[in-house]
């Protein structure tokens, strides 16, 4: 039963502070947010390992690895922690999930922060092509040695700015190696951009404050997030200089400043 599947998580910061839920990207884990959450000690920071990642246990149901399944698992986790209202903060895949939560559980969300994320693909042909791409990566995770996959993944131009930060990049790779590649393959199939329904049409209905954070070196997502913000009633774009796709890792201090400005406004 999917409702018996539980997420592993960490809780940090002020017990009675406003609740922030940090959602990592593909191949990430709660550990990706330790540095960020340490600087936000006046908040109650909840750091889950999403389905297929980190120390969260496998689940028999494929639905658990979908956007809807992951969203429901997060709400169950928050209910068990007696959390009613929260602000989801998500990076990349986690940003797509944060937007899904803001749309689907808008009564539970206070604000939403999206870093290098997208509302999905509108065109069905594009989604079909992306599903094929996602399936290819899932098969590689299942069939290749994991270090080979990691080398291939981080050769994508998207991550070139991150690789310039050699010490931080080594730490990222060390954390990625803690994952189970077979579980990552299930996540890729269930929560990849090809599997996600488009949320573009939902943006103009969203009545929550939205902060979109993009790195100035990430041309693709800089444009996508600018387009998103223009559709939101209460949206704002924060461009971080000298950052690429993984803003919170590459430039942690400007990233945290952007969060604090938004969360305390």
C-alpha positions as CSV (number, residue, x, y, z in Angstrom):
1,X,0.0,0.0,0.0
2,X,1.4,3.4,-1.0
3,X,0.2,5.1,2.2
4,X,2.5,2.8,4.2
5,X,5.6,4.1,2.4
6,X,7.5,6.7,4.5
7,X,10.1,9.3,3.7
8,X,13.3,9.6,5.6
9,X,13.8,13.2,6.8
10,X,15.8,15.5,9.0
11,X,14.4,18.4,11.1
12,X,16.7,21.3,11.9
13,X,16.4,24.9,13.3
14,X,13.8,26.5,15.6
15,X,11.1,24.1,16.8
16,X,8.4,26.7,16.8
17,X,9.6,28.7,13.8
18,X,7.9,29.0,10.4
19,X,8.2,25.7,8.5
20,X,10.4,25.4,5.4
21,X,10.4,22.1,3.4
22,X,13.5,21.7,1.3
23,X,13.2,19.5,-1.8
24,X,16.4,18.3,-3.5
25,X,17.0,17.6,-7.2
26,X,17.5,14.4,-9.0
27,X,20.2,12.2,-7.3
28,X,20.2,14.6,-4.4
29,X,19.3,14.0,-0.7
30,X,18.5,15.9,2.5
31,X,22.3,16.4,2.9
32,X,22.3,18.8,-0.1
33,X,20.4,21.4,2.1
34,X,22.5,21.1,5.3
35,X,24.5,24.2,4.6
36,X,21.5,26.3,3.6
37,X,19.4,25.2,6.6
38,X,22.1,25.9,9.1
39,X,22.0,29.6,8.1
40,X,18.2,29.7,8.5
41,X,18.1,28.6,12.2
42,X,15.1,30.8,13.1
43,X,13.0,28.6,10.8
44,X,11.9,25.0,11.3
45,X,13.6,23.3,8.4
46,X,12.4,19.9,7.2
47,X,14.8,18.1,4.8
48,X,13.3,14.9,3.3
49,X,14.9,12.3,1.0
50,X,12.4,12.0,-1.9
51,X,11.3,8.7,-3.2
52,X,14.2,6.8,-4.8
53,X,16.8,8.9,-3.0
54,X,19.0,9.0,0.0
55,X,17.9,7.0,3.0
56,X,14.2,6.7,2.0
57,X,13.3,3.0,1.8
58,X,12.1,1.5,-1.5
59,X,8.3,1.1,-2.0
60,X,6.5,-1.6,-4.0
61,X,4.1,0.9,-5.7
62,X,5.3,2.7,-8.9
63,X,2.9,5.5,-8.0
64,X,5.1,6.4,-5.0
65,X,7.7,7.5,-7.5
66,X,5.4,9.9,-9.4
67,X,4.8,13.6,-8.7
68,X,1.4,12.8,-7.2
69,X,2.8,10.0,-5.0
70,X,5.8,12.0,-3.8
71,X,3.5,14.9,-3.0
72,X,1.1,12.7,-1.0
73,X,4.0,11.2,0.9
74,X,5.2,14.7,1.8
75,X,1.8,15.7,3.1
76,X,1.6,12.5,5.2
77,X,5.0,13.3,6.6
78,X,3.9,16.8,7.5
79,X,0.7,15.6,9.0
80,X,2.7,13.2,11.3
81,X,4.8,16.2,12.3
82,X,1.7,18.2,13.1
83,X,2.6,20.8,10.4
84,X,-0.3,22.6,8.9
85,X,1.2,25.4,6.8
86,X,4.7,25.4,5.2
87,X,6.8,26.9,2.4
88,X,8.2,24.4,-0.1
89,X,11.6,25.3,-1.4
90,X,12.8,23.2,-4.3
91,X,15.7,22.8,-6.7
92,X,15.3,21.4,-10.2
93,X,13.2,18.2,-9.8
94,X,12.5,19.3,-6.3
95,X,11.4,22.7,-7.7
96,X,8.9,21.0,-10.0
97,X,7.6,19.1,-7.0
98,X,7.4,22.3,-5.0
99,X,5.3,23.9,-7.7
100,X,3.1,20.8,-7.8
101,X,2.5,21.1,-4.0
102,X,1.7,24.8,-4.3
103,X,-0.9,24.1,-7.0
104,X,-2.4,20.9,-5.5
105,X,-2.2,21.7,-1.8
106,X,-2.4,25.5,-2.0
107,X,-4.3,25.7,1.3
108,X,-1.3,24.2,3.0
109,X,1.4,26.4,1.4
110,X,2.3,29.9,2.6
111,X,4.8,30.8,-0.1
112,X,6.9,28.8,-2.6
113,X,10.5,29.0,-3.8
114,X,11.5,27.5,-7.1
115,X,15.2,27.2,-8.1
116,X,16.1,26.3,-11.6
117,X,12.8,24.6,-12.2
118,X,10.1,24.3,-14.8
119,X,6.3,23.8,-14.9
120,X,6.8,21.0,-17.4
121,X,6.4,20.6,-21.1
122,X,3.2,21.8,-22.8
123,X,3.4,20.0,-26.1
124,X,2.5,16.3,-26.0
125,X,5.1,15.5,-28.7
126,X,7.8,17.2,-26.6
127,X,6.7,15.2,-23.5
128,X,6.8,12.0,-25.6
129,X,10.4,12.7,-26.7
130,X,11.4,13.6,-23.2
131,X,9.9,10.3,-21.9
132,X,12.1,8.5,-24.4
133,X,15.1,10.5,-23.1
134,X,14.2,9.7,-19.5
135,X,13.8,6.0,-20.3
136,X,17.2,6.0,-21.8
137,X,18.8,7.4,-18.6
138,X,16.8,5.0,-16.5
139,X,18.2,2.0,-18.5
140,X,21.7,3.4,-18.1
141,X,21.2,3.6,-14.4
142,X,20.1,-0.1,-14.4
143,X,22.8,-1.4,-16.7
144,X,25.9,0.7,-16.3
145,X,28.4,1.0,-13.5
146,X,27.1,3.9,-11.4
147,X,30.4,5.9,-11.6
148,X,30.1,5.8,-15.4
149,X,26.6,7.2,-15.2
150,X,27.7,10.0,-12.9
151,X,30.5,11.0,-15.3
152,X,28.1,11.1,-18.2
153,X,25.5,13.1,-16.2
154,X,27.8,15.9,-15.1
155,X,29.2,16.3,-18.6
156,X,26.0,18.0,-19.6
157,X,26.5,21.7,-20.4
158,X,23.9,22.5,-17.7
159,X,26.4,21.5,-15.0
160,X,29.6,23.1,-16.4
161,X,29.4,26.1,-14.0
162,X,29.2,23.7,-11.0
163,X,32.3,21.7,-12.1
164,X,34.3,24.9,-11.8
165,X,33.8,24.8,-8.1
166,X,36.1,21.8,-7.7
167,X,35.8,21.3,-3.9
168,X,32.0,21.7,-3.9
169,X,31.7,19.5,-7.0
170,X,33.7,16.7,-5.3
171,X,31.3,16.9,-2.3
172,X,28.3,16.7,-4.6
173,X,29.7,13.6,-6.3
174,X,30.4,12.0,-2.9
175,X,26.8,12.5,-1.9
176,X,25.4,11.2,-5.2
177,X,27.3,8.0,-4.8
178,X,25.3,7.3,-1.6
179,X,22.2,6.6,-3.8
180,X,21.0,3.3,-5.1
181,X,21.0,3.6,-9.0
182,X,18.1,1.2,-9.3
183,X,16.0,3.4,-7.1
184,X,17.1,6.4,-9.1
185,X,15.9,4.7,-12.3
186,X,12.4,4.4,-10.7
187,X,12.5,8.1,-9.9
188,X,13.6,9.0,-13.4
189,X,10.6,7.2,-14.9
190,X,8.1,8.5,-12.4
191,X,9.2,12.1,-11.8
192,X,11.2,12.9,-14.9
193,X,10.1,15.9,-17.0
194,X,8.5,13.6,-19.5
195,X,6.2,12.0,-16.9
196,X,5.2,15.3,-15.3
197,X,1.9,16.9,-16.5
198,X,2.3,20.6,-17.5
199,X,1.5,23.1,-14.8
200,X,1.8,26.2,-17.0
201,X,-1.9,26.8,-17.1
202,X,-2.0,26.7,-13.3
203,X,0.4,29.6,-12.8
204,X,-2.1,32.4,-13.3
205,X,-4.5,30.8,-10.8
206,X,-1.8,30.5,-8.1
207,X,-2.5,33.1,-5.4
208,X,0.7,32.5,-3.4
209,X,3.9,34.6,-3.3
210,X,6.4,32.9,-5.7
211,X,10.1,33.4,-5.7
212,X,11.9,32.1,-8.8
213,X,15.7,31.8,-8.4
214,X,17.9,31.4,-11.4
215,X,21.6,31.6,-12.1
216,X,22.7,34.2,-14.6
217,X,24.9,31.5,-16.4
218,X,21.9,29.1,-16.8
219,X,20.4,30.6,-20.0
220,X,17.7,28.0,-20.5
221,X,16.2,28.1,-17.0
222,X,16.8,31.9,-16.7
223,X,14.4,32.3,-19.6
224,X,11.9,29.6,-18.4
225,X,11.6,31.1,-14.9
226,X,11.2,34.6,-16.3
227,X,8.3,33.4,-18.4
228,X,6.8,31.7,-15.3
229,X,7.0,34.7,-13.1
230,X,5.2,36.9,-15.7
231,X,2.2,34.5,-15.4
232,X,2.1,34.5,-11.6
233,X,0.0,37.0,-9.7
234,X,2.6,37.4,-7.0
235,X,5.8,36.2,-8.7
236,X,9.3,37.6,-8.6
237,X,12.5,36.5,-10.3
238,X,15.9,36.7,-8.5
239,X,18.9,36.4,-10.7
240,X,22.1,35.3,-9.0
241,X,25.3,36.5,-10.6
242,X,28.1,34.0,-11.4
243,X,25.8,31.0,-10.8
244,X,24.6,28.2,-13.1
245,X,21.9,25.6,-12.6
246,X,22.8,24.6,-9.0
247,X,22.5,28.0,-7.4
248,X,22.4,27.0,-3.7
249,X,25.5,24.9,-4.1
250,X,27.6,27.2,-6.3
251,X,26.8,30.5,-4.6
252,X,25.4,29.7,-1.2
253,X,25.6,33.2,0.4
254,X,23.6,35.1,-2.3
255,X,21.2,32.2,-2.4
256,X,20.5,32.4,1.3
257,X,20.2,36.2,1.1
258,X,17.5,35.8,-1.6
259,X,15.6,33.4,0.6
260,X,15.8,35.6,3.7
261,X,14.6,38.7,1.8
262,X,11.6,36.8,0.4
263,X,10.7,34.8,3.5
264,X,10.8,37.8,5.9
265,X,9.0,40.2,3.7
